[in-house]
């Protein structure tokens, strides 16, 4: 029962959420969060797919757009460190609305950019907003979903993010020639505004309200909204089962204090390497195969489209398994297979069946493994710092997205390394990430987050 003894009228909100069956409210929340992540994925990745057309529209060469890319990633890093703590302070829904509306306005404004400098400023500020959508939406979803389905729901929502990235290709494939480079920004802006009314369909996180003020009158209102049959009479003492008292005076900086310090540093290192590797491969892999392996980009793109299904399957598989097995061993295993797949992509003849299997396995384990890290970073912290936990870990990933592709990608091409050597080197960070996640499991003694008392299922 969610309610404790009638004599003290204690109400355990954690138990209330965990004991709920999956119904209309939960499905609505999942759909809204998945759509928010779809919009985030679209706005984050459409720019690169139509960059040559944007450069032509601004009367510059594609290489002159490097400042736009730099400031976009810089803005994303800034947003990842600023917006999630704001969501931990004022709420998930209002900050999501701020982010959606902010990049909606800025996307429309970018339609009228006349110079690279104007575009760089607009995309840089936009990055502050759209980079924060993922961590905040995942925090809201995790806090309002029953524990037995939490990881699965987060994985389904993350498929929305990947689908948004894939759907942005429609702009390049079919709409660009009809409407010009501005169409990407018109669509991105419209999607941002679409999120605003959708957020009205879901309630604010009860766990957030409880962490901020256990006497918040909106807590019982939200409980009754979710379940009108709950015995709420007024004067209940709302609490969260197994919650660890927090020191609110430190805010998000509590991430860097015991008992979270070791977990935070390991997650930051893992995200730096994992997301840096993803950025490196996203920006340079087709070029590596063309310049170092003699494979036309068009041929590589066909196999890349096929392998996208592997990424979606990896995300869903990771979500299903996280609810059932030890997450640290699982995620470590995914990244070890990721390393093996990357290595063999450099050794196998391009285009044969074995190469395609390796490419699908790479997408399956890379995206699935990153889904696992995102889940650990979300569920590994209490509500008062949950958005900050995943947001700051992702922020280090955004910083690596600036550093690693620019340095490693250019170095590989300038030295004209053999493709086999490049792919073997790229596999090394995946091995290190596997080791870091295994170490995190040792540090946390097999539980998600050192603030939790209950063991994970074996």
C-alpha positions as CSV (number, residue, x, y, z in Angstrom):
1,X,0.0,0.0,0.0
2,X,1.2,3.5,-0.7
3,X,-0.2,4.8,2.6
4,X,1.4,3.9,5.9
5,X,-0.4,3.5,9.2
6,X,-3.6,5.5,9.5
7,X,-2.4,6.8,12.9
8,X,0.5,8.8,11.4
9,X,-0.9,9.1,7.9
10,X,2.5,8.6,6.2
11,X,2.4,8.3,2.5
12,X,5.3,6.7,0.6
13,X,5.4,8.3,-2.9
14,X,8.1,6.0,-4.1
15,X,6.0,3.0,-3.3
16,X,3.0,4.7,-4.9
17,X,4.8,5.2,-8.2
18,X,6.4,1.7,-8.1
19,X,3.1,-0.1,-7.4
20,X,1.2,1.6,-10.2
21,X,0.2,-0.5,-13.2
22,X,1.2,0.8,-16.7
23,X,-1.8,2.7,-17.8
24,X,-2.9,5.8,-19.8
25,X,-0.9,8.2,-17.7
26,X,2.3,6.3,-18.0
27,X,2.0,5.7,-21.7
28,X,1.2,9.5,-22.2
29,X,4.4,10.4,-20.3
30,X,6.4,7.9,-22.4
31,X,5.0,9.3,-25.6
32,X,5.6,12.9,-24.6
33,X,9.2,12.2,-23.5
34,X,9.9,10.2,-26.7
35,X,8.6,13.1,-28.8
36,X,10.7,15.6,-26.8
37,X,13.8,13.4,-27.5
38,X,12.8,13.0,-31.1
39,X,12.7,16.8,-31.5
40,X,16.1,17.1,-29.6
41,X,17.7,14.5,-31.9
42,X,16.4,16.2,-35.0
43,X,17.6,19.7,-34.0
44,X,21.0,18.4,-32.9
45,X,21.8,16.5,-36.1
46,X,20.0,18.1,-39.1
47,X,22.6,20.9,-39.4
48,X,25.4,18.6,-40.4
49,X,23.4,16.8,-43.0
50,X,22.7,20.0,-44.9
51,X,25.9,21.9,-44.1
52,X,27.1,22.2,-47.7
53,X,23.8,23.7,-48.7
54,X,23.9,26.1,-45.8
55,X,27.4,27.1,-46.8
56,X,26.3,27.7,-50.3
57,X,23.4,29.8,-49.2
58,X,25.8,32.0,-47.1
59,X,28.2,32.2,-50.0
60,X,31.1,30.5,-48.2
61,X,32.9,27.1,-48.6
62,X,31.9,24.2,-46.3
63,X,35.3,24.4,-44.5
64,X,34.4,28.0,-43.5
65,X,31.5,26.6,-41.4
66,X,33.9,25.1,-38.9
67,X,33.3,28.1,-36.5
68,X,29.5,27.3,-36.6
69,X,30.2,23.7,-35.6
70,X,32.6,24.7,-32.9
71,X,30.2,27.1,-31.3
72,X,27.3,24.7,-31.6
73,X,29.3,22.1,-29.6
74,X,30.5,24.8,-27.2
75,X,26.9,25.9,-26.6
76,X,25.8,22.3,-26.1
77,X,28.5,21.9,-23.4
78,X,27.5,25.1,-21.6
79,X,23.8,24.0,-21.7
80,X,24.6,20.6,-20.3
81,X,26.3,22.2,-17.3
82,X,23.7,25.0,-16.7
83,X,20.2,23.8,-17.6
84,X,20.0,20.4,-15.7
85,X,20.9,22.1,-12.3
86,X,18.2,24.6,-13.1
87,X,15.7,21.8,-13.6
88,X,16.8,20.3,-10.3
89,X,16.0,23.7,-8.7
90,X,12.8,24.9,-10.4
91,X,11.3,21.8,-12.0
92,X,11.5,19.4,-15.0
93,X,8.6,20.8,-17.0
94,X,9.3,24.5,-16.9
95,X,12.9,24.0,-17.9
96,X,11.9,21.6,-20.7
97,X,9.5,24.3,-21.9
98,X,12.2,26.9,-21.7
99,X,14.5,24.8,-23.8
100,X,11.9,23.8,-26.4
101,X,10.7,27.4,-26.8
102,X,14.3,28.8,-26.8
103,X,15.6,26.7,-29.6
104,X,12.3,27.0,-31.4
105,X,12.7,30.8,-31.5
106,X,16.4,30.6,-32.4
107,X,15.9,28.0,-35.1
108,X,13.4,30.4,-36.8
109,X,15.8,33.3,-36.4
110,X,18.5,31.3,-38.1
111,X,16.4,31.2,-41.3
112,X,17.3,34.9,-41.7
113,X,21.1,34.6,-41.0
114,X,23.2,36.3,-43.6
115,X,26.7,35.6,-42.4
116,X,28.7,32.7,-40.8
117,X,29.1,34.8,-37.7
118,X,25.4,35.3,-37.3
119,X,24.8,31.6,-37.8
120,X,27.5,30.7,-35.3
121,X,26.0,32.9,-32.7
122,X,22.5,31.5,-33.2
123,X,23.6,27.9,-33.3
124,X,25.8,28.4,-30.3
125,X,23.0,29.8,-28.2
126,X,20.6,27.2,-29.6
127,X,23.0,24.5,-28.4
128,X,22.6,25.7,-24.8
129,X,18.9,24.8,-25.0
130,X,18.7,21.6,-27.1
131,X,21.6,19.8,-25.3
132,X,19.6,19.9,-22.0
133,X,16.4,18.3,-23.3
134,X,17.7,14.7,-23.1
135,X,18.9,14.7,-19.4
136,X,15.9,16.6,-18.1
137,X,13.4,14.4,-20.0
138,X,15.0,11.2,-18.8
139,X,15.0,12.5,-15.2
140,X,11.2,13.2,-15.5
141,X,10.5,9.8,-17.1
142,X,12.6,7.9,-14.5
143,X,10.9,9.6,-11.6
144,X,7.3,9.0,-12.8
145,X,7.7,5.4,-14.0
146,X,7.3,2.2,-12.0
147,X,10.8,0.7,-11.2
148,X,10.1,-2.6,-12.9
149,X,9.6,-0.8,-16.3
150,X,11.9,2.2,-15.7
151,X,14.9,1.2,-17.8
152,X,12.7,-0.1,-20.6
153,X,10.7,3.2,-20.8
154,X,14.0,5.2,-20.8
155,X,15.3,3.0,-23.7
156,X,12.1,3.5,-25.7
157,X,12.4,7.2,-25.2
158,X,16.0,7.1,-26.4
159,X,14.9,5.4,-29.6
160,X,12.9,8.6,-30.1
161,X,16.2,10.6,-29.9
162,X,17.9,8.3,-32.5
163,X,14.8,8.4,-34.7
164,X,14.9,12.2,-34.7
165,X,18.5,12.0,-35.9
166,X,17.6,9.6,-38.6
167,X,14.5,11.6,-39.6
168,X,16.6,14.7,-40.1
169,X,17.9,12.9,-43.2
170,X,14.5,13.4,-44.8
171,X,15.3,17.1,-45.0
172,X,18.4,16.4,-46.9
173,X,16.9,13.7,-49.1
174,X,13.6,15.2,-50.1
175,X,12.9,18.7,-48.8
176,X,16.2,20.5,-49.4
177,X,15.9,20.8,-53.2
178,X,12.2,21.9,-52.9
179,X,12.5,24.6,-50.2
180,X,16.2,25.4,-49.8
181,X,18.5,25.2,-46.8
182,X,16.1,27.2,-44.6
183,X,13.7,24.3,-44.4
184,X,15.8,22.5,-41.8
185,X,15.5,25.5,-39.5
186,X,11.8,26.0,-40.2
187,X,11.1,22.4,-39.3
188,X,13.4,22.5,-36.3
189,X,11.7,25.6,-35.0
190,X,8.2,24.2,-35.5
191,X,9.1,21.0,-33.7
192,X,10.3,23.1,-30.7
193,X,7.0,24.9,-30.5
194,X,5.2,21.5,-30.8
195,X,6.7,20.4,-27.6
196,X,5.2,23.2,-25.5
197,X,1.5,22.1,-25.5
198,X,2.6,18.5,-25.2
199,X,4.3,19.2,-21.9
200,X,0.9,20.3,-20.5
201,X,-0.2,16.7,-20.8
202,X,2.2,15.4,-18.2
203,X,2.5,16.3,-14.5
204,X,5.6,17.6,-12.7
205,X,7.8,15.0,-11.1
206,X,6.5,14.0,-7.6
207,X,10.0,13.1,-6.5
208,X,11.3,16.5,-7.5
209,X,8.5,18.2,-5.5
210,X,9.1,16.0,-2.5
211,X,12.9,16.7,-2.6
212,X,12.2,20.4,-2.8
213,X,9.4,20.6,-0.2
214,X,7.7,17.6,1.4
215,X,4.8,19.9,2.3
216,X,4.2,21.1,-1.3
217,X,0.4,21.1,-1.7
218,X,0.8,20.0,-5.3
219,X,2.1,16.6,-4.2
220,X,-1.3,15.3,-3.1
221,X,-2.9,17.0,-6.2
222,X,-0.6,15.1,-8.5
223,X,-1.2,11.8,-6.7
224,X,-4.9,12.3,-7.1
225,X,-4.5,13.2,-10.7
226,X,-2.7,9.9,-11.3
227,X,-5.1,7.9,-9.2
228,X,-8.3,9.5,-8.0
229,X,-9.0,6.5,-5.7
230,X,-5.9,7.0,-3.5
231,X,-7.0,7.7,0.2
232,X,-5.7,11.2,0.6
233,X,-7.5,13.0,3.4
234,X,-5.2,16.0,4.1
235,X,-2.3,16.3,6.5
236,X,-0.4,13.3,5.2
237,X,3.4,13.2,5.7
238,X,4.8,12.5,2.3
239,X,8.2,10.7,2.1
240,X,10.3,8.6,-0.2
241,X,11.2,5.1,0.9
242,X,14.9,4.5,1.2
243,X,15.6,8.1,0.4
244,X,18.9,9.4,1.6
245,X,18.7,12.8,3.3
246,X,20.3,15.4,1.1
247,X,22.4,18.5,1.8
248,X,20.6,21.0,-0.3
249,X,23.1,23.7,0.5
250,X,25.6,22.2,-1.9
251,X,23.2,21.8,-4.8
252,X,24.7,20.1,-7.8
253,X,28.2,20.3,-6.3
254,X,27.1,17.4,-4.0
255,X,27.9,15.3,-7.1
256,X,31.6,15.9,-6.1
257,X,31.1,14.9,-2.4
258,X,30.9,11.5,-0.8
259,X,29.2,9.2,-1.4
260,X,28.9,10.3,-5.0
261,X,32.4,11.5,-5.8
262,X,33.9,8.3,-7.2
263,X,30.7,7.5,-9.1
264,X,30.7,11.0,-10.7
265,X,34.3,11.0,-11.7
266,X,34.1,7.5,-13.3
267,X,30.9,8.4,-15.2
268,X,32.5,11.6,-16.4
269,X,35.5,9.7,-17.7
270,X,33.3,7.1,-19.4
271,X,31.1,9.7,-21.0
272,X,34.1,11.7,-22.2
273,X,35.6,8.7,-24.0
274,X,32.3,7.1,-25.2
275,X,30.7,10.3,-26.5
276,X,34.0,11.5,-27.9
277,X,34.3,8.2,-29.9
278,X,30.7,8.6,-31.1
279,X,31.5,12.1,-32.3
280,X,34.7,11.0,-34.0
281,X,32.9,8.2,-35.9
282,X,29.9,10.4,-36.8
283,X,32.2,13.0,-38.3
284,X,35.0,11.1,-39.8
285,X,34.1,7.4,-40.4
286,X,32.9,7.8,-44.0
287,X,35.9,9.9,-44.8
288,X,38.3,7.3,-43.2
289,X,36.8,4.6,-45.5
290,X,37.0,6.8,-48.5
291,X,40.4,8.4,-48.1
292,X,42.2,5.5,-46.4
293,X,40.2,2.5,-47.8
294,X,39.1,3.8,-51.2
295,X,35.4,3.2,-50.5
296,X,33.0,5.7,-52.0
297,X,30.9,7.6,-49.5
298,X,27.7,6.6,-51.3
299,X,28.5,2.9,-50.9
300,X,29.4,3.4,-47.2
301,X,26.2,5.4,-46.6
302,X,24.0,2.5,-47.8
303,X,25.5,0.1,-45.2
304,X,25.3,2.9,-42.6
305,X,21.5,3.2,-43.2
306,X,21.1,-0.6,-42.8
307,X,23.2,-0.6,-39.6
308,X,21.0,2.1,-38.0
309,X,18.5,-0.7,-37.2
310,X,21.2,-2.2,-35.1
311,X,21.4,0.9,-33.0
312,X,17.7,1.0,-32.3
313,X,17.7,-2.7,-31.5
314,X,20.6,-2.2,-29.1
315,X,18.8,0.6,-27.3
316,X,15.7,-1.5,-26.8
317,X,17.7,-4.6,-25.8
318,X,19.7,-2.6,-23.2
319,X,16.5,-1.2,-21.7
320,X,14.9,-4.7,-21.4
321,X,18.0,-6.3,-19.9
322,X,18.7,-3.5,-17.5
323,X,15.5,-4.4,-15.7
324,X,16.7,-8.0,-15.3
325,X,20.5,-8.3,-15.0
326,X,23.5,-6.7,-13.4
327,X,23.9,-3.4,-15.3
328,X,27.6,-3.0,-14.8
329,X,28.5,-6.4,-16.3
330,X,26.0,-5.8,-19.1
331,X,27.2,-2.4,-20.2
332,X,30.9,-3.5,-19.9
333,X,30.1,-6.4,-22.2
334,X,28.4,-4.2,-24.7
335,X,31.5,-2.0,-25.0
336,X,33.9,-4.9,-25.3
337,X,31.8,-6.2,-28.2
338,X,31.8,-2.6,-29.6
339,X,35.6,-2.7,-29.5
340,X,35.8,-6.1,-31.3
341,X,33.3,-4.9,-34.0
342,X,35.3,-1.7,-34.6
343,X,38.5,-3.7,-34.9
344,X,37.0,-6.1,-37.5
345,X,35.5,-3.3,-39.5
346,X,39.1,-2.4,-40.3
347,X,40.2,-5.9,-41.1
348,X,37.3,-7.4,-43.1
349,X,36.7,-6.7,-46.8
350,X,34.3,-3.9,-47.2
351,X,30.8,-4.9,-48.2
352,X,30.8,-8.7,-47.6
353,X,28.5,-10.4,-45.1
354,X,31.0,-10.5,-42.3
355,X,31.7,-6.7,-42.6
356,X,28.0,-5.9,-42.5
357,X,27.6,-8.1,-39.4
358,X,30.5,-6.2,-37.8
359,X,28.9,-2.9,-38.7
360,X,25.5,-3.8,-37.3
361,X,27.2,-5.1,-34.1
362,X,29.1,-1.8,-33.8
363,X,25.9,0.2,-34.0
364,X,24.0,-2.2,-31.7
365,X,26.6,-2.1,-28.9
366,X,27.7,1.5,-29.3
367,X,24.2,3.0,-29.1
368,X,23.0,0.3,-26.6
369,X,26.0,0.8,-24.4
370,X,25.6,4.6,-24.3
371,X,21.9,4.0,-23.4
372,X,23.2,2.0,-20.5
373,X,25.5,4.8,-19.4
374,X,22.7,7.3,-19.6
375,X,20.5,5.1,-17.5
376,X,23.2,4.7,-14.8
377,X,23.8,8.5,-14.8
378,X,20.0,9.1,-14.4
379,X,19.2,6.5,-11.8
380,X,22.5,6.7,-9.9
381,X,21.5,10.0,-8.2
382,X,18.7,11.1,-6.0
383,X,16.0,13.5,-7.4
384,X,17.6,16.7,-6.1
385,X,20.6,16.2,-8.3
386,X,19.3,13.7,-10.9
387,X,19.2,16.1,-13.9
388,X,22.6,17.5,-12.9
389,X,24.0,14.0,-12.7
390,X,23.2,13.0,-16.3
391,X,23.5,16.5,-17.7
392,X,27.1,17.1,-16.3
393,X,28.2,13.6,-17.4
394,X,26.9,14.5,-20.9
395,X,28.6,17.9,-20.7
396,X,32.0,16.2,-20.5
397,X,30.9,14.2,-23.6
398,X,30.1,17.4,-25.4
399,X,33.6,18.8,-24.6
400,X,35.2,15.6,-25.9
401,X,33.0,16.0,-29.0
402,X,34.9,19.2,-29.7
403,X,38.4,17.9,-28.8
404,X,38.6,14.3,-30.1
405,X,37.2,14.6,-33.6
406,X,39.2,17.8,-34.3
407,X,42.5,16.2,-33.1
408,X,42.3,12.5,-33.8
409,X,40.3,12.7,-37.1
410,X,42.7,15.2,-38.6
411,X,45.8,13.4,-37.4
412,X,44.7,10.1,-38.9
413,X,44.2,11.7,-42.3
414,X,47.4,13.9,-42.2
415,X,49.5,10.8,-41.3
416,X,47.6,8.7,-43.9
417,X,47.5,5.8,-41.5
418,X,46.3,2.4,-42.8
419,X,42.6,1.9,-42.3
420,X,43.3,-1.2,-40.2
421,X,45.4,0.8,-37.8
422,X,42.9,3.6,-37.5
423,X,40.0,1.3,-36.6
424,X,42.2,-0.6,-34.1
425,X,43.1,2.6,-32.4
426,X,39.4,3.7,-32.4
427,X,38.5,0.4,-30.6
428,X,40.8,1.2,-27.6
429,X,38.5,3.8,-26.0
430,X,35.7,1.3,-26.0
431,X,37.8,-1.1,-24.1
432,X,38.7,1.6,-21.6
433,X,35.0,2.5,-21.2
434,X,34.2,-1.2,-20.5
435,X,36.8,-1.2,-17.7
436,X,35.5,2.1,-16.2
437,X,32.0,0.7,-16.0
438,X,33.2,-2.5,-14.5
439,X,35.1,-0.4,-11.9
440,X,32.0,1.6,-11.2
441,X,30.2,-1.6,-10.4
442,X,32.9,-2.5,-7.9
443,X,32.8,1.0,-6.4
444,X,29.0,0.9,-6.0
445,X,29.1,-2.8,-4.9
446,X,26.6,-3.9,-7.6
447,X,23.9,-1.3,-6.8
448,X,22.7,1.6,-9.0
449,X,23.9,4.6,-7.1
450,X,25.6,4.5,-3.7
451,X,22.5,6.2,-2.1
452,X,20.4,3.2,-2.8
453,X,20.0,0.4,-0.2
454,X,18.3,-2.4,-2.2
455,X,20.5,-4.7,-4.3
456,X,20.1,-5.2,-8.0
457,X,18.7,-8.4,-9.4
458,X,21.4,-10.8,-10.4
